[in-house]
Amino acid sequence: MAIMGTFMYEEDFLSAAENLKTSGFDNISLLSPVPLEEAQEVLGLGKSPVRRFALAGAIIGAIAGFAMAAGTALVFILPTGGRAIITIPPYLIITYEMTILFGVLFTLIGFHFVSGLPAWRDRPYLPAANIDRFVVVVEGAEADQVARAEAIIRDAGADEIRHVEVDQ
Amino acid sequence: MFDHGQPSYADVNKDILSTMLETGPRYWMLLGTSMSVAGIFFFMPWIYQLFVGVGAAGMNRNAVWGSYLSNFIFWIGLSHSGTLLSAVLHLTNSPWRKAIYRSAEAMTLFSLITAAFFVMVHMGRVWFVHWTFPIPNQMGLWPNFRSPLMFDVMAITTYLTASSIFIYMGSVPDFAAVRDASTGLRRRLYSIFSFGWRGTAREWHTLGWAYTFFAIFVVPLAVSVHSIVSWDFALSAVPGFHHTIFAPYFVCGAIYSGTAGIVTVMYCLRKFLKFEKYIGQVHLDSLGKLLLTLSVIWSYINILELFSTWYGGTSYEIEALMFKLTGFYAPLYWEMILFCAFVPLLMLFKKIRWSWNKMLLISVLINIGMLTERFIIVATSQPRKFLPDSFGYYVPSFIEISITIGSFAIFTTLFLIFIKWVPAISIYEVKETLKPLRRDA
């Protein structure tokens, strides 16, 4: 079961999130119609691992790009006016493009991996959270903690509190 | 930022989604017209050319490149401001970007698709297009990576992929908004498109980081794409092509025509989708200042190109230069100078920059000038190579002119389809520019 508190004001929402966090509720989600840095700070979200995916992609792309161009030249040898078979300047352009291509693709993979999207099961959600409401979701609260979580959310100024079943 | 007062969060959802969910007869008429024009002017002549061969175009033995390639450069150029401008303004955190970037990025995508059509039209035997890709083929050969044409394939496919991902990922939260506002099949489709987005802090955080990295990758990519397109010309030894200034010249020209294209698109969005509330004077003024700056840089590079050719003093380069300035195509050259170097100076005046109609006119003139620029590069150089016995003229045939007109209809069709599938203005980013609703307010 999950508890959902809906807020009209951003500051109430943030205060509820902070109080829940300091009271030891770890499994909370903060839904908002716009990105809020303060909400991310409450959850302690620092630097995202997505950046490692981007770096790994760029490095793999660079190696793959050069290997593809040089490998092709070695397999299909095309001597041109005594020039080297593996010609560095033009192959660096292929390397450059592949660095970017793989960097972008790996960043995309990183986004999906870190964010957990696409979501394969229904999760607590209110469409109003994508319009003009801020929603705090507390999941996995023990029976004795539910009342405490509700009290925190209510005290912060929630407009509405709901209980919803969560797919496991 | 907002000319008509600040809207509420709910207003933003309602205003922008209504342009997608409500469709009037005017839209269908416009879509039908543009599809018909694309069919009649672009695809029918192309099919005819496929049957009779590329001889149907006005290209000949000296001018083996013609309007198809000048159109290709034009459309690649037009693609430049969308994603590039969006990425640069995202990285510099410019708030005026937020209302215009989605459509600008779509412009990039559809310009690239239109440009890709021209490659296929130009190559003649389009069924061999896969030979240009590094994939196994029936000849057992891979492409030659030393060729600038291969650089093009790599750069443009990378740009198309990166631009598609950039616009798609930026739209995910808005797809969720469409999902929530719709029912039936549309709801199911947008549930898939939005990946089950809820707008949690973790999702926003991850999207923010990923989006920033996309932007970081896209900026050097966009610069490289038009540099590489310029090397198709500059790496050959043809007088008029072989200039080291070509890469910055092409990149600057691309951003210039792309920014002018954004002004045209913004005008249409304001007018037809009633986005006056969101696209206001601040956007027009900022775009006007950007266009003015680009026009000055573009003029400077043009003067440099003339100077370096004259200073080099090589007879065949001087001949190519004089042909450009005073020869058969001189009227087009001076039209380009008028439209791209002098007309934009009008934007020095705030009165001009703040007038949507005048800015529309200037932006269209700039793009006519830029289309001419690309034509002049191709048409005045290749038919005038070195020895006078090989001198000739290139004049586009009716087929080529028709295909050029049809390409604008392809772009319009794609854009019209886009505005019914993707919110033309980013909902969540516009909301970010609004003052949050506070209890103490």
Interface residues (C-beta under 8 A of the other chain):
Chain A: M8 Y9 E10 E11 D12 S29 L30 L31 S32 P33 V34 P35 L36 A39 Q40 V42 L43 L45 K47 S48 V50 R51 A54 A58 M68 A69 T72 A73 V75 F76 L78 T80 T87 P90 Y91 I93 I94 Y96 E97 M98 I100 L101 G103 V104 L105 T107 L108 G110 F111 H112 V114 S115 G116 L117 P118 A119 W120 R123 Y125 P127 A129 N130 I131 D132 G157
Chain B: S8 Y9 A10 N13 P134 L141 W142 P143 N144 F145 R146 S147 M150 F151 M154 A155 T157 T158 T161 A162 I165 M169 P173 A176 A177 D180 A181 I192 F195 G196 W197 R198 G199 T200 A201 R202 E203 W204 H205 T206 L207 G208 W209 A210 F213 F214 I216 F217 V218 P220 L221 S224 I228 Y428 K431 E432 P436 L437 R438 R439
